[in-house]
Amino acid sequence: MRDTSKALADYKDIDPMYGTMEDVDVLIAELKKRDMKLMMDLVVNHTSDQHAWFQESRSSKTNPKRDWYIWKPAKYDASGNRQPPNNWAMLLGDGNSGWTWDDQTQEYYLALFTPEQPDLNWENPDVRDAVHDVMRFWLDKGCCGFRMDVINHISKHQDFSDAPVVVPDQKYQPGHMFYANGPRMHEYIGELHSKVLSKYDTITVGEMPFVEEDQEIIKSVGADAGELNMIFIFALVNIDNGDFRMALKEWSTPDVRRIISKWQTFMIENNGWNSVFWENHDNPRSVSRYTDDSDEYREFGCKLLAMMHTTLSGTPYIYQGQEIGMKNMPLSWDVSEYKDVEAQNYWKKILAMYPNDQKAHDDAKRVLQVKARDHARTPVQWNAGPNAGFSAEGVKPWMRILDDYKAWNAEIQTSNTDPNKLSVFQFWKRGLENRKKHKSVFIYGGFETVDGNNPDIFAYKRTSESDGSWLVVLNFTRKEVKWSVPSSVRVANWVADTYVAGKPEQPTSGTLTVRPFEGLLGQLQ
């Protein structure tokens, strides 16, 4: 499986590796008993090259499904060498072309992510009808909605022009301006809503990389847009991107404040809706990325992020392992431990460009340790037994278990009985309970930044008529910070603190000493 989460050979069946359709039916039924629902991942920008549709499409140029995918003849350079139709780079390996040559029919097909994942041709109404049929199949089965994978890539500019050269030493260039939020995207997503989603009680969230303009985003998630309930806005998970995703850039507390404040305020003022997330299968662990995963600060960093997560408006998405404090793979691990196609292609590119440059290799290893998608894909740590309880003893999981599994696992996190200390899991649980109890303020309430120029503290106020006003104070640094409570904010009492299980003992006015990665939640007068 080249991209470990996105190989789709049959939209209406379950890969035997993972179970059976009967297992899904049982899962949906058991979730319903617990007042829970199942949201499916809908990947319809591309399929697997093993899908029956593509097998037919590549069988001949005259096959009825030929134009279900995007095929183009080759170009030739001045020396007569065959070249792809344009210079678009592959998304999971920018040193490679986004086009793949097919020997059988002597044409290229577009496969923006990997050669094994050909892009569907949404210009063809038969493709759109087939996607609608897939959606109805799962909704009729009892699913409540969809997380829509790269749904803003479904409309491509049909002239397939070369992308501008922004990386001079690279043959293939980023082409997202020609396929992200393309000319018919809103039309196609609108069809998904009008023809399918509007007929059911559903929830939808779109994965939409490369779109940053607020007015473009509100076209998809506005209350009256008739498209999606929300999208994943990538501004925070892109905070340390350089010119590329696999690069590192310094960031600070004001950057977090700017991003969070912008989207909280914008959605409230424009009748839109946020998704709230710091982790997913395509991003590293949040405690390693935004705080400090050392033994000294790991617990506090996890709780700081949980406090922010549970006090912001929108729908929270908590990724597996995030609630028990799982962290990134260590820098000491060999590069061979990285299994993801993006990481492998990145490393191959570095070795090809700098074959004898040890510093470049060391820098690349650091990028992998901070940014690789593999960090989100290590097996979940259930207990201190063999393979962290993820698989039976003697069975080798697809990825190495993190070395800390005996100290950091679900069993320990859920069974803590120390009245003076909450585990990360218990802190999350309490935060979510408080969020539900005061939903008018934390889910639907107003948002206002407090002390907006502070270089170390991110503080904000949440307000509602029925639940009053609340203050959140977050120290995103490894140092103690002296923070003066603004005269405009009158704290009645502190309710939660990432450092203590019970009632915080911080003063309600004057100057506070906010410890490294400490978060405070207070109720205002």
C-alpha positions as CSV (number, residue, x, y, z in Angstrom):
1,M,0.0,0.0,0.0
2,R,1.9,3.1,-1.2
3,D,0.0,5.8,0.6
4,T,-0.9,3.9,3.8
5,S,-4.3,5.5,4.2
6,K,-5.7,6.2,0.8
7,A,-5.7,3.1,-1.4
8,L,-9.2,2.7,-2.7
9,A,-9.9,-0.3,-4.9
10,D,-13.6,-0.7,-4.1
11,Y,-15.8,2.0,-2.6
12,K,-18.5,-0.5,-1.4
13,D,-16.4,-3.1,0.3
14,I,-14.0,-3.5,3.2
15,D,-10.4,-4.6,2.6
16,P,-10.1,-8.0,4.3
17,M,-6.9,-6.7,6.0
18,Y,-9.3,-4.6,8.2
19,G,-12.4,-6.7,8.5
20,T,-15.7,-7.3,6.7
21,M,-18.8,-5.3,5.8
22,E,-20.6,-7.2,8.6
23,D,-18.1,-5.7,11.0
24,V,-19.1,-2.3,9.9
25,D,-22.8,-3.1,10.4
26,V,-22.1,-4.2,13.9
27,L,-20.0,-1.1,14.6
28,I,-22.8,1.2,13.4
29,A,-25.4,-0.7,15.5
30,E,-23.2,-0.7,18.6
31,L,-22.4,3.0,18.2
32,K,-26.1,3.8,17.9
33,K,-26.7,2.1,21.3
34,R,-24.2,4.4,22.8
35,D,-25.7,7.6,21.2
36,M,-22.7,7.8,18.9
37,K,-22.4,7.9,15.1
38,L,-19.9,6.8,12.4
39,M,-18.4,9.3,10.0
40,M,-16.7,7.9,7.0
41,D,-13.7,9.1,5.0
42,L,-14.7,9.8,1.5
43,V,-11.8,9.8,-1.0
44,V,-13.1,10.7,-4.4
45,N,-10.4,12.9,-5.9
46,H,-8.6,9.7,-6.8
47,T,-8.9,5.9,-6.6
48,S,-6.4,3.1,-6.4
49,D,-4.9,1.9,-9.7
50,Q,-6.4,-1.4,-8.8
51,H,-10.0,-0.1,-8.8
52,A,-12.2,-1.7,-11.5
53,W,-12.9,1.7,-13.0
54,F,-9.2,2.4,-13.6
55,Q,-8.6,-1.1,-14.8
56,E,-11.2,-0.6,-17.5
57,S,-9.9,3.0,-18.2
58,R,-6.4,1.9,-18.9
59,S,-7.4,-1.2,-20.9
60,S,-7.8,0.8,-24.2
61,K,-8.3,4.3,-25.5
62,T,-11.7,3.4,-26.6
63,N,-13.0,1.9,-23.4
64,P,-16.2,3.6,-22.2
65,K,-14.5,4.5,-18.9
66,R,-11.4,5.9,-20.6
67,D,-12.4,9.5,-19.7
68,W,-13.3,8.6,-16.1
69,Y,-9.7,9.5,-15.5
70,I,-7.4,12.2,-16.9
71,W,-5.3,11.0,-19.8
72,K,-3.0,13.1,-22.0
73,P,-0.5,12.3,-24.8
74,A,3.2,12.8,-24.2
75,K,5.2,15.9,-25.1
76,Y,8.7,15.7,-26.5
77,D,11.7,17.9,-25.9
78,A,14.1,19.2,-28.5
79,S,16.1,16.0,-28.3
80,G,13.0,13.8,-28.8
81,N,12.8,12.6,-25.2
82,R,9.3,11.9,-23.9
83,Q,8.1,14.3,-21.3
84,P,4.9,14.6,-19.2
85,P,2.0,16.8,-20.4
86,N,3.0,19.6,-18.0
87,N,5.5,20.3,-15.2
88,W,3.2,19.7,-12.2
89,A,5.0,18.0,-9.3
90,M,3.7,15.0,-7.4
91,L,2.3,16.1,-4.1
92,L,3.9,13.3,-2.0
93,G,7.2,13.6,-3.7
94,D,7.9,16.9,-5.4
95,G,11.0,15.6,-7.2
96,N,8.7,13.5,-9.3
97,S,6.1,14.3,-11.9
98,G,2.4,14.3,-11.1
99,W,1.9,12.3,-14.3
100,T,2.5,8.6,-14.8
101,W,3.3,6.9,-18.1
102,D,1.1,4.0,-19.1
103,D,3.0,1.6,-21.5
104,Q,-0.2,-0.2,-22.5
105,T,-2.0,2.7,-24.1
106,Q,1.0,5.0,-24.6
107,E,-0.4,8.0,-22.7
108,Y,0.1,9.7,-19.3
109,Y,-2.5,9.7,-16.6
110,L,-2.7,12.3,-13.9
111,A,-1.9,11.0,-10.4
112,L,-1.1,13.9,-8.2
113,F,-0.4,11.9,-5.0
114,T,1.3,8.7,-6.1
115,P,1.4,6.7,-9.4
116,E,-0.9,4.2,-7.7
117,Q,-3.6,6.8,-7.1
118,P,-4.9,8.1,-10.4
119,D,-7.1,11.2,-10.3
120,L,-10.7,10.9,-11.3
121,N,-12.1,13.2,-14.1
122,W,-14.9,15.1,-12.5
123,E,-15.7,16.9,-15.8
124,N,-17.4,13.6,-16.7
125,P,-21.0,13.6,-15.3
126,D,-20.9,9.8,-15.1
127,V,-18.0,10.1,-12.6
128,R,-20.1,12.5,-10.5
129,D,-23.1,10.2,-10.6
130,A,-21.0,7.3,-9.5
131,V,-19.6,9.3,-6.5
132,H,-23.2,10.3,-5.6
133,D,-24.1,6.6,-5.6
134,V,-21.2,5.7,-3.3
135,M,-22.3,8.4,-0.8
136,R,-25.9,7.1,-0.8
137,F,-24.6,3.6,-0.2
138,W,-22.9,4.6,3.0
139,L,-25.6,7.0,4.2
140,D,-28.2,4.3,3.7
141,K,-26.1,1.9,5.7
142,G,-26.3,4.3,8.6
143,C,-23.2,6.5,8.4
144,C,-23.8,10.1,9.6
145,G,-21.6,11.9,7.0
146,F,-18.2,12.3,5.6
147,R,-14.7,13.6,6.0
148,M,-14.0,14.5,2.4
149,D,-10.4,13.9,1.4
150,V,-8.8,16.7,-0.6
151,I,-12.2,17.6,-1.9
152,N,-11.0,20.9,-3.3
153,H,-8.8,19.1,-5.8
154,I,-11.7,17.7,-7.8
155,S,-11.9,20.5,-10.4
156,K,-8.8,21.0,-12.6
157,H,-8.1,23.9,-15.0
158,Q,-8.7,22.2,-18.3
159,D,-5.9,23.8,-20.2
160,F,-3.4,21.9,-18.0
161,S,-0.9,24.8,-18.3
162,D,2.6,24.6,-16.9
163,A,3.0,25.8,-13.3
164,P,5.2,28.9,-12.8
165,V,8.8,28.0,-11.8
166,V,9.1,28.8,-8.1
167,V,11.8,26.2,-7.4
168,P,14.6,27.0,-9.9
169,D,16.6,23.8,-9.3
170,Q,13.6,21.5,-9.6
171,K,12.2,20.1,-12.9
172,Y,8.7,19.7,-11.6
173,Q,6.9,22.6,-9.9
174,P,4.0,23.0,-7.5
175,G,0.9,23.1,-9.5
176,H,-1.8,23.6,-6.9
177,M,-3.0,26.9,-8.4
178,F,-4.4,24.8,-11.3
179,Y,-6.2,22.2,-9.2
180,A,-6.9,23.5,-5.7
181,N,-10.3,25.3,-5.6
182,G,-10.6,24.9,-9.4
183,P,-13.2,26.6,-11.6
184,R,-16.0,24.1,-11.0
185,M,-15.3,23.1,-7.5
186,H,-18.2,24.9,-5.9
187,E,-20.5,23.5,-8.5
188,Y,-19.4,20.0,-7.9
189,I,-19.6,20.2,-4.1
190,G,-22.9,22.0,-4.4
191,E,-24.1,18.9,-6.3
192,L,-23.0,16.7,-3.5
193,H,-25.1,18.7,-1.2
194,S,-28.2,19.2,-3.3
195,K,-28.4,15.7,-4.8
196,V,-27.3,13.6,-1.8
197,L,-26.4,15.3,1.5
198,S,-29.5,17.4,1.7
199,K,-31.7,14.3,1.7
200,Y,-30.1,13.0,4.9
201,D,-29.2,14.3,8.3
202,T,-25.5,14.6,7.8
203,I,-22.2,16.1,9.0
204,T,-19.5,17.0,6.5
205,V,-16.0,18.3,6.8
206,G,-13.8,19.0,3.8
207,E,-10.0,18.6,3.6
208,M,-9.0,21.7,1.6
209,P,-5.2,22.3,1.4
210,F,-3.8,25.3,-0.4
211,V,-6.8,27.6,0.3
212,E,-6.2,30.5,2.7
213,E,-8.5,33.3,1.5
214,D,-11.3,33.7,4.0
215,Q,-13.9,34.8,1.4
216,E,-13.2,31.7,-0.6
217,I,-13.5,29.5,2.4
218,I,-16.8,31.0,3.5
219,K,-18.3,30.1,0.1
220,S,-18.0,26.5,1.2
221,V,-18.9,26.6,4.9
222,G,-21.2,29.6,5.3
223,A,-24.6,28.6,6.9
224,D,-26.4,29.2,3.6
225,A,-23.6,28.0,1.2
226,G,-25.3,24.7,0.5
227,E,-21.9,22.9,0.4
228,L,-20.1,21.7,3.6
229,N,-20.6,22.2,7.3
230,M,-16.9,23.0,7.8
231,I,-13.5,22.4,6.4
232,F,-10.1,21.7,7.9
233,I,-8.2,25.0,7.9
234,F,-4.5,24.2,7.7
235,A,-3.1,27.5,9.0
236,L,-2.1,26.2,12.4
237,V,-0.7,22.8,11.1
238,N,1.3,24.8,8.5
239,I,2.7,27.2,11.1
240,D,6.3,25.8,10.8
241,N,6.3,25.3,7.0
242,G,9.1,26.9,5.0
243,D,8.8,27.1,1.3
244,F,7.6,23.5,1.4
245,R,5.8,21.3,3.9
246,M,8.9,19.3,4.5
247,A,10.9,22.3,5.8
248,L,11.2,24.0,9.1
249,K,10.4,27.6,10.0
250,E,10.6,29.3,13.4
251,W,7.3,30.4,15.0
252,S,6.2,31.9,18.3
253,T,3.2,32.5,20.5
254,P,2.0,35.6,18.5
255,D,1.7,33.3,15.4
256,V,-0.6,31.0,17.3
257,R,-2.6,33.9,18.6
258,R,-2.9,35.5,15.1
259,I,-4.1,32.2,13.5
260,I,-6.6,31.2,16.2
261,S,-8.0,34.7,16.6
262,K,-8.4,35.2,12.9
263,W,-10.5,32.1,12.3
264,Q,-12.5,32.2,15.6
265,T,-13.5,35.8,14.9
266,F,-14.1,35.3,11.2
267,M,-16.5,32.3,11.5
268,I,-18.5,34.0,14.2
269,E,-18.8,37.2,12.3
270,N,-19.7,35.5,9.0
271,N,-22.0,32.8,10.1
272,G,-19.6,30.0,9.3
273,W,-18.2,27.1,11.3
274,N,-14.8,26.0,12.4
275,S,-13.2,22.7,12.8
276,V,-10.8,22.6,15.8
277,F,-7.8,20.3,15.3
278,W,-4.1,20.1,15.9
279,E,-3.5,16.5,14.8
280,N,-4.6,14.1,12.1
281,H,-3.1,11.2,10.1
282,D,-1.1,13.6,8.0
283,N,0.5,15.6,10.7
284,P,3.0,14.9,13.6
285,R,2.0,14.8,17.3
286,S,0.9,18.1,18.7
287,V,2.8,17.9,22.0
288,S,6.1,17.5,20.1
289,R,5.3,20.2,17.5
290,Y,3.7,23.0,19.5
291,T,5.1,22.4,23.1
292,D,7.8,20.2,24.5
293,D,7.7,16.4,24.7
294,S,10.5,16.1,27.1
295,D,9.9,14.2,30.4
296,E,9.9,17.6,32.2
297,Y,7.2,19.3,30.1
298,R,5.3,16.6,28.2
299,E,2.3,16.3,30.5
300,F,1.9,20.0,30.8
301,G,2.2,20.6,27.1
302,C,-0.5,18.0,26.4
303,K,-2.8,19.6,28.9
304,L,-2.2,23.1,27.6
305,L,-3.2,22.0,24.1
306,A,-6.2,20.2,25.5
307,M,-7.4,23.3,27.4
308,M,-7.1,25.4,24.2
309,H,-8.9,22.7,22.2
310,T,-11.8,22.4,24.5
311,T,-12.4,26.2,24.9
312,L,-12.6,27.2,21.2
313,S,-15.7,27.5,19.0
314,G,-16.3,24.8,16.4
315,T,-16.3,21.1,16.1
316,P,-13.3,19.5,17.9
317,Y,-11.5,16.6,16.2
318,I,-9.3,14.6,18.5
319,Y,-6.9,12.2,16.8
320,Q,-6.1,8.7,18.2
321,G,-3.4,8.8,20.8
322,Q,-3.7,12.6,21.2
323,E,-5.8,12.0,24.3
324,I,-3.2,9.9,26.0
325,G,-0.2,12.1,25.1
326,M,1.5,10.2,22.4
327,K,4.5,11.9,20.9
328,N,6.8,11.9,17.8
329,M,9.3,9.2,17.1
330,P,12.7,10.1,18.5
331,L,15.6,11.6,16.5
332,S,17.8,8.7,17.3
333,W,15.7,6.3,15.2
334,D,17.0,5.3,11.8
335,V,15.5,6.8,8.7
336,S,14.4,3.2,7.7
337,E,11.7,3.5,10.4
338,Y,9.8,6.0,8.3
339,K,7.4,4.1,6.1
340,D,5.3,6.8,4.6
341,V,5.7,7.5,0.9
342,E,6.1,11.3,1.5
343,A,9.0,10.7,4.0
344,Q,10.6,8.1,1.7
345,N,10.5,10.4,-1.3
346,Y,11.8,13.3,0.7
347,W,14.8,11.3,1.9
348,K,15.5,10.0,-1.6
349,K,15.4,13.6,-2.9
350,I,17.9,14.8,-0.3
351,L,20.3,11.9,-1.0
352,A,20.1,12.6,-4.7
353,M,20.7,16.4,-4.3
354,Y,23.4,16.1,-1.5
355,P,25.0,12.7,-1.8
356,N,28.1,13.6,0.2
357,D,26.8,16.3,2.5
358,Q,26.4,15.0,6.0
359,K,25.0,18.3,7.3
360,A,22.3,18.2,4.7
361,H,21.5,14.6,5.8
362,D,21.4,15.6,9.5
363,D,19.1,18.6,8.7
364,A,16.8,16.3,6.7
365,K,16.6,13.8,9.5
366,R,15.6,16.7,11.8
367,V,12.8,17.7,9.4
368,L,11.6,14.1,9.3
369,Q,11.6,13.9,13.1
370,V,9.5,17.1,13.4
371,K,7.2,16.9,10.4
372,A,6.8,13.4,9.0
373,R,3.3,11.9,8.8
374,D,4.7,8.7,10.2
375,H,4.5,10.1,13.7
376,A,0.7,10.0,13.6
377,R,0.7,6.4,12.4
378,T,2.7,4.5,15.1
379,P,0.5,1.9,16.8
380,V,-1.7,3.2,19.5
381,Q,-0.3,2.4,22.9
382,W,-3.0,0.4,24.8
383,N,-1.0,-1.1,27.7
384,A,2.5,-2.1,28.9
385,G,2.2,-5.6,27.4
386,P,3.9,-6.9,24.2
387,N,3.5,-4.5,21.3
388,A,1.8,-2.1,23.6
389,G,-1.3,-4.2,23.4
390,F,-1.9,-3.2,19.8
391,S,-1.2,-6.7,18.5
392,A,-0.5,-10.1,19.9
393,E,3.0,-11.1,21.1
394,G,5.1,-12.4,18.3
395,V,3.2,-10.3,15.7
396,K,5.2,-7.5,14.0
397,P,3.2,-4.3,13.6
398,W,3.6,-2.3,10.4
399,M,5.5,0.3,12.3
400,R,7.8,0.2,15.3
401,I,6.1,0.8,18.7
402,L,7.3,3.9,20.5
403,D,9.9,3.1,23.2
404,D,7.9,4.8,26.0
405,Y,4.8,2.6,25.7
406,K,5.2,1.1,29.2
407,A,4.9,4.6,30.8
408,W,2.5,6.2,28.3
409,N,-0.5,4.1,27.4
410,A,-4.3,4.1,27.6
411,E,-4.5,1.7,30.5
412,I,-2.3,3.9,32.7
413,Q,-4.0,7.1,31.5
414,T,-7.5,5.9,32.2
415,S,-6.8,4.1,35.5
416,N,-5.1,6.9,37.4
417,T,-6.5,7.2,41.0
418,D,-4.3,9.9,42.4
419,P,-6.7,12.6,43.7
420,N,-4.1,15.3,43.4
421,K,-3.2,14.7,39.7
422,L,-5.2,14.2,36.5
423,S,-3.7,12.2,33.7
424,V,-3.7,13.7,30.3
425,F,-6.7,11.5,29.4
426,Q,-8.6,12.6,32.5
427,F,-7.8,16.2,31.8
428,W,-9.2,15.9,28.3
429,K,-12.3,14.2,29.8
430,R,-12.9,17.0,32.3
431,G,-12.3,19.6,29.6
432,L,-14.9,18.0,27.3
433,E,-17.4,17.7,30.1
434,N,-17.0,21.3,30.9
435,R,-17.4,22.2,27.2
436,K,-20.7,20.4,27.0
437,K,-21.9,21.8,30.3
438,H,-21.2,25.4,29.1
439,K,-21.7,24.8,25.4
440,S,-23.4,28.2,24.9
441,V,-20.1,29.9,25.6
442,F,-17.3,27.4,24.6
443,I,-19.0,26.1,21.4
444,Y,-21.3,29.0,20.3
445,G,-20.0,32.0,22.3
446,G,-18.2,35.1,21.4
447,F,-14.4,35.3,21.2
448,E,-12.1,38.2,22.1
449,T,-8.3,38.3,22.4
450,V,-6.9,39.6,25.7
451,D,-3.4,41.3,26.0
452,G,-3.0,40.9,22.2
453,N,0.6,42.0,22.0
454,N,2.1,39.7,24.7
455,P,5.1,37.8,23.2
456,D,4.6,34.7,25.5
457,I,1.0,34.5,26.6
458,F,-2.0,33.7,24.4
459,A,-5.1,34.8,26.4
460,Y,-8.7,35.1,25.2
461,K,-12.1,35.7,26.5
462,R,-15.2,33.6,25.7
463,T,-18.7,35.1,26.3
464,S,-22.4,34.2,26.1
465,E,-25.5,35.6,27.6
466,S,-26.5,32.4,29.4
467,D,-23.0,31.2,30.5
468,G,-21.3,34.5,31.2
469,S,-17.7,35.2,30.4
470,W,-14.6,33.1,30.8
471,L,-10.9,33.7,30.5
472,V,-8.2,31.3,29.0
473,V,-4.5,32.0,29.7
474,L,-1.9,29.9,27.9
475,N,1.9,30.1,28.3
476,F,3.4,28.6,25.1
477,T,7.0,28.9,26.4
478,R,9.5,26.9,28.5
479,K,9.9,29.8,30.9
480,E,8.0,31.3,33.8
481,V,6.1,34.4,32.6
482,K,4.9,37.2,34.8
483,W,1.5,38.1,33.5
484,S,-0.6,41.1,34.7
485,V,-4.3,40.5,34.6
486,P,-5.6,43.5,32.5
487,S,-7.8,45.9,34.4
488,S,-10.6,45.3,31.9
489,V,-10.8,41.7,33.0
490,R,-12.2,40.8,36.4
491,V,-11.6,37.2,37.4
492,A,-14.2,35.8,39.8
493,N,-12.3,32.5,40.3
494,W,-10.0,30.2,38.5
495,V,-11.6,26.9,37.5
496,A,-8.9,24.8,36.0
497,D,-5.1,24.7,35.8
498,T,-2.9,22.4,33.8
499,Y,-0.6,22.0,36.8
500,V,-3.1,20.9,39.4
501,A,-6.2,18.6,39.6
502,G,-8.2,20.7,42.1
503,K,-8.9,24.4,42.4
504,P,-6.1,26.6,41.2
505,E,-4.5,28.9,43.7
506,Q,-3.5,31.7,41.4
507,P,-4.5,35.3,42.4
508,T,-7.5,36.7,40.6
509,S,-5.9,40.1,40.0
510,G,-2.5,41.7,39.8
511,T,0.4,39.8,38.5
512,L,0.4,36.0,38.0
513,T,3.4,33.7,37.7
514,V,2.5,31.5,34.8
515,R,4.7,28.4,34.7
516,P,6.1,26.8,31.5
517,F,3.3,25.4,29.4
518,E,0.7,26.3,32.1
519,G,-2.9,27.0,31.1
520,L,-5.5,28.6,33.3
521,L,-9.3,28.7,32.8
522,G,-11.2,31.3,34.9
523,Q,-14.7,32.5,35.3
524,L,-15.2,36.3,35.1
525,Q,-17.3,38.5,37.2
